Amino acid sequence: MATHQYGYRSEYSYDDEPRPARHGLGRLPAGLRAPVEGRAWREFAYLLLSLPIAIAAFVWSVTMLSLGAGLLITFIGVPVLAAALAGARGIGALERARARALLGLEIGSPEPVRPRTGGPLAWLGATLKSGVSWRHAVYTVLHFPWAVFAFSVAVTFWTTGWTLLTYPLWQWVYPMYGGQGGLQLYGDEAHSVYLDNPFEITLTAAVGLLVTLATPWIVRALTTVDRLLVVGLLGPSRLATRVVELESDRGVVVDTAAADLRRIERDLHDGAQARLVNLAMDLGLAKEKLSEDPQTAARMVDEAHGEVKTALQELRDLARGIHPAVLTDRGLDAALSAVASRCTVPVTVEVDLRERPAPAIEGIAYFTVSELLQNISKHSRATRAGVDVWRSGDRLMLQVSDNGVGGADASAGSGLAGLAERLDAVDGILLVDSPPAGPTRVTAELPWRSVRL
């Protein structure tokens, strides 16, 4: 599904939109285009470069690690081992850059060596204790035999395929300069078989075509193993990646909480607080007029009574936006029904939950549906909408749909993009399907966490 935001046109193509015309090789099936596409040649170049780089890396690691291990009986072995690991990390940086340039593999750099204190001894200790450094050394050892195998297979298939395919173009070299009818297929002391008649030449080219068409996919399978090696041994560990994600999510949560506090403060200052100040002034004036002009005082008190009602309503709306009492008392079904009743279009609410989720997840689900229904009211021009809530395994599923104009685009970064960030902070997902002519269907997934008793 594509992700979009209300009020903007989608950047993706849909069935009712004109698609760009395909010219040249783009009209051919992928299997026929593969041998001449840039991706196939880049992957082949990657395997060609792998062999010399793998040989140099293997020699470096084996030599330095063996030397360092042998010298451990003296202190000299420690800096030699550290130098071996540092060199392996440098090789890893080269391999990540090569995979990024030739394989299109976007992979982040692993955690650098961070000694607790300054000085060379601290750096030596941190390098030797670094699991990332040892993973790089393992890569240089394991990659060597694989690089030899992949290089041999790729070069064999690539050269064989193109050689046989182009055989009709250079077959004339044999009778003119070699003194034989064509490429020798078999030969011994008794007889020889040459590919020299039109049928055999055509058959050779046909076999070459099949090998040429199959070679890019064989090369792609070989580079898939290289991708796994690079990601698994040269990239950041899963733990480090998860720590970075959690730090990012924590920042989103803090920013969201700060924004909510500013919104509450602004609403109180500009809304209820201002009305209460005006109310106090009006009541003071009414008190002064009470003895002189009772009718005017009564009118002012009546106006103040209306201001009190308005201020109370604003405070209720503000409290409902934070965490409505109906959500705490009666759960998502009643709370979402209350939100749907305030939407400008008819909304059908279906909640199928046997138990209530944790209050934090319940609050996020309520806020998500509220924001989506506000978008429907403001932007969709729909005549009906629906809200469905159910549990699927360990996920709480929310779906809000409408029959409006669609054409939403979240890449512009506004309400829906901020909502996606909120969900991502708790390992949630926001998926939006909104073709230009509608309808729009927004699906949100939240982790299911049961209420702790």
WOWO-V341504 format. One record per residue. RES is the residue in three letters. SS is DSSP state (alpha for helix, beta for strand, coil for the rest). PHI is phi as a letter, one per 30 degrees, with the letter a starting at -180 (* if undefined). Layout:
BEGIN
res | ss | phi
RES | SS | PHI
RES | SS | PHI
END
This chain:
BEGIN
res | ss | phi
MET | coil | *
ALA | coil | c
THR | coil | c
HIS | coil | b
GLN | coil | b
TYR | coil | e
GLY | coil | j
TYR | coil | b
ARG | coil | d
SER | coil | d
GLU | coil | d
TYR | coil | c
SER | coil | c
TYR | coil | b
ASP | coil | d
ASP | coil | c
GLU | coil | c
PRO | coil | d
ARG | coil | c
PRO | coil | d
ALA | coil | d
ARG | coil | c
HIS | coil | b
GLY | alpha | h
LEU | alpha | d
GLY | alpha | d
ARG | alpha | d
LEU | coil | d
PRO | coil | d
ALA | alpha | d
GLY | alpha | d
LEU | alpha | d
ARG | alpha | d
ALA | alpha | e
PRO | alpha | d
VAL | alpha | c
GLU | coil | d
GLY | alpha | d
ARG | alpha | d
ALA | alpha | d
TRP | alpha | d
ARG | alpha | d
GLU | alpha | d
PHE | alpha | d
ALA | alpha | d
TYR | alpha | d
LEU | alpha | d
LEU | alpha | d
LEU | alpha | d
SER | alpha | d
LEU | alpha | d
PRO | alpha | d
ILE | alpha | d
ALA | alpha | d
ILE | alpha | d
ALA | alpha | d
ALA | alpha | d
PHE | alpha | d
VAL | alpha | d
TRP | alpha | d
SER | alpha | d
VAL | alpha | d
THR | alpha | d
MET | alpha | d
LEU | alpha | d
SER | alpha | d
LEU | alpha | d
GLY | alpha | d
ALA | alpha | d
GLY | alpha | d
LEU | alpha | c
LEU | alpha | d
ILE | alpha | d
THR | coil | c
PHE | coil | d
ILE | alpha | d
GLY | alpha | d
VAL | alpha | d
PRO | alpha | d
VAL | alpha | d
LEU | alpha | d
ALA | alpha | d
ALA | alpha | d
ALA | alpha | d
LEU | alpha | d
ALA | alpha | d
GLY | alpha | d
ALA | alpha | d
ARG | alpha | d
GLY | alpha | d
ILE | alpha | d
GLY | alpha | d
ALA | alpha | d
LEU | alpha | d
GLU | alpha | d
ARG | alpha | d
ALA | alpha | d
ARG | alpha | d
ALA | alpha | d
ARG | alpha | d
ALA | alpha | d
LEU | alpha | c
LEU | coil | c
GLY | coil | i
LEU | coil | c
GLU | coil | d
ILE | coil | b
GLY | coil | d
SER | coil | d
PRO | coil | d
GLU | coil | d
PRO | coil | d
VAL | coil | d
ARG | coil | b
PRO | coil | d
ARG | coil | d
THR | coil | b
GLY | coil | d
GLY | coil | j
PRO | alpha | d
LEU | alpha | d
ALA | alpha | d
TRP | alpha | d
LEU | alpha | d
GLY | alpha | d
ALA | alpha | d
THR | alpha | d
LEU | alpha | d
LYS | alpha | d
SER | coil | d
GLY | alpha | d
VAL | alpha | d
SER | alpha | d
TRP | alpha | d
ARG | alpha | d
HIS | alpha | d
ALA | alpha | d
VAL | alpha | d
TYR | alpha | d
THR | alpha | d
VAL | alpha | d
LEU | alpha | d
HIS | alpha | d
PHE | alpha | d
PRO | alpha | d
TRP | alpha | d
ALA | alpha | d
VAL | alpha | d
PHE | alpha | d
ALA | alpha | d
PHE | alpha | d
SER | alpha | d
VAL | alpha | d
ALA | alpha | d
VAL | alpha | d
THR | alpha | d
PHE | alpha | d
TRP | alpha | d
THR | alpha | d
THR | alpha | d
GLY | alpha | d
TRP | alpha | d
THR | alpha | d
LEU | alpha | d
LEU | alpha | d
THR | coil | c
TYR | alpha | e
PRO | alpha | d
LEU | alpha | d
TRP | alpha | b
GLN | coil | d
TRP | alpha | d
VAL | alpha | d
TYR | alpha | d
PRO | alpha | d
MET | alpha | d
TYR | alpha | b
GLY | alpha | c
GLY | coil | i
GLN | coil | b
GLY | coil | d
GLY | coil | a
LEU | beta | d
GLN | beta | d
LEU | beta | d
TYR | beta | a
GLY | beta | a
ASP | coil | b
GLU | coil | d
ALA | coil | d
HIS | coil | a
SER | beta | b
VAL | beta | c
TYR | beta | c
LEU | beta | d
ASP | coil | b
ASN | coil | c
PRO | alpha | e
PHE | alpha | d
GLU | alpha | d
ILE | alpha | d
THR | alpha | d
LEU | alpha | d
THR | alpha | d
ALA | alpha | d
ALA | alpha | d
VAL | alpha | d
GLY | alpha | d
LEU | alpha | d
LEU | alpha | d
VAL | alpha | d
THR | alpha | d
LEU | alpha | d
ALA | alpha | d
THR | alpha | d
PRO | alpha | e
TRP | alpha | d
ILE | alpha | d
VAL | alpha | d
ARG | alpha | d
ALA | alpha | d
LEU | alpha | d
THR | alpha | d
THR | alpha | d
VAL | alpha | d
ASP | alpha | d
ARG | alpha | e
LEU | alpha | d
LEU | alpha | d
VAL | alpha | d
VAL | alpha | d
GLY | alpha | d
LEU | alpha | c
LEU | alpha | c
GLY | coil | c
PRO | coil | d
SER | coil | d
ARG | alpha | d
LEU | alpha | d
ALA | alpha | d
THR | alpha | d
ARG | alpha | d
VAL | alpha | d
VAL | alpha | d
GLU | alpha | d
LEU | alpha | d
GLU | alpha | d
SER | alpha | d
ASP | alpha | d
ARG | alpha | d
GLY | alpha | d
VAL | alpha | d
VAL | alpha | d
VAL | alpha | d
ASP | alpha | d
THR | alpha | d
ALA | alpha | d
ALA | alpha | d
ALA | alpha | d
ASP | alpha | d
LEU | alpha | d
ARG | alpha | d
ARG | alpha | d
ILE | alpha | d
GLU | alpha | d
ARG | alpha | d
ASP | alpha | d
LEU | alpha | d
HIS | alpha | d
ASP | alpha | d
GLY | alpha | c
ALA | alpha | d
GLN | alpha | d
ALA | alpha | d
ARG | alpha | d
LEU | alpha | d
VAL | alpha | d
ASN | alpha | d
LEU | alpha | d
ALA | alpha | d
MET | alpha | d
ASP | alpha | d
LEU | alpha | d
GLY | alpha | d
LEU | alpha | d
ALA | alpha | d
LYS | alpha | d
GLU | alpha | d
LYS | alpha | d
LEU | alpha | e
SER | alpha | d
GLU | alpha | d
ASP | coil | b
PRO | alpha | e
GLN | alpha | d
THR | alpha | d
ALA | alpha | d
ALA | alpha | d
ARG | alpha | d
MET | alpha | d
VAL | alpha | d
ASP | alpha | d
GLU | alpha | d
ALA | alpha | d
HIS | alpha | d
GLY | alpha | d
GLU | alpha | d
VAL | alpha | d
LYS | alpha | d
THR | alpha | d
ALA | alpha | d
LEU | alpha | d
GLN | alpha | d
GLU | alpha | d
LEU | alpha | d
ARG | alpha | d
ASP | alpha | d
LEU | alpha | d
ALA | alpha | d
ARG | alpha | d
GLY | alpha | d
ILE | alpha | d
HIS | alpha | a
PRO | coil | d
ALA | alpha | d
VAL | alpha | d
LEU | alpha | d
THR | alpha | d
ASP | alpha | d
ARG | alpha | b
GLY | coil | j
LEU | alpha | d
ASP | alpha | e
ALA | alpha | d
ALA | alpha | d
LEU | alpha | d
SER | alpha | d
ALA | alpha | d
VAL | alpha | d
ALA | alpha | d
SER | alpha | d
ARG | coil | c
CYS | coil | d
THR | coil | d
VAL | coil | b
PRO | beta | d
VAL | beta | b
THR | beta | c
VAL | beta | c
GLU | beta | b
VAL | beta | c
ASP | beta | c
LEU | coil | b
ARG | coil | d
GLU | coil | b
ARG | coil | d
PRO | beta | d
ALA | coil | d
PRO | alpha | e
ALA | alpha | d
ILE | alpha | d
GLU | alpha | d
GLY | alpha | d
ILE | alpha | d
ALA | alpha | d
TYR | alpha | d
PHE | alpha | d
THR | alpha | d
VAL | alpha | d
SER | alpha | e
GLU | alpha | d
LEU | alpha | d
LEU | alpha | d
GLN | alpha | d
ASN | alpha | d
ILE | alpha | d
SER | alpha | d
LYS | alpha | d
HIS | alpha | b
SER | alpha | d
ARG | coil | h
ALA | coil | d
THR | coil | c
ARG | beta | a
ALA | beta | b
GLY | beta | b
VAL | beta | b
ASP | beta | b
VAL | beta | b
TRP | beta | a
ARG | beta | c
SER | beta | b
GLY | coil | i
ASP | coil | c
ARG | beta | b
LEU | beta | c
MET | beta | c
LEU | beta | b
GLN | beta | b
VAL | beta | b
SER | beta | b
ASP | beta | a
ASN | coil | c
GLY | coil | d
VAL | coil | d
GLY | coil | i
GLY | coil | i
ALA | coil | d
ASP | coil | b
ALA | alpha | d
SER | alpha | d
ALA | alpha | d
GLY | coil | i
SER | coil | b
GLY | alpha | e
LEU | alpha | d
ALA | alpha | d
GLY | alpha | d
LEU | alpha | d
ALA | alpha | d
GLU | alpha | d
ARG | alpha | d
LEU | alpha | d
ASP | alpha | d
ALA | coil | d
VAL | coil | c
ASP | coil | i
GLY | coil | c
ILE | beta | b
LEU | beta | b
LEU | beta | b
VAL | beta | b
ASP | beta | c
SER | beta | b
PRO | coil | d
PRO | coil | e
ALA | coil | c
GLY | coil | i
PRO | coil | d
THR | beta | c
ARG | beta | b
VAL | beta | c
THR | beta | c
ALA | beta | b
GLU | beta | c
LEU | beta | b
PRO | beta | d
TRP | coil | d
ARG | coil | b
SER | beta | d
VAL | coil | d
ARG | coil | d
LEU | coil | d
END
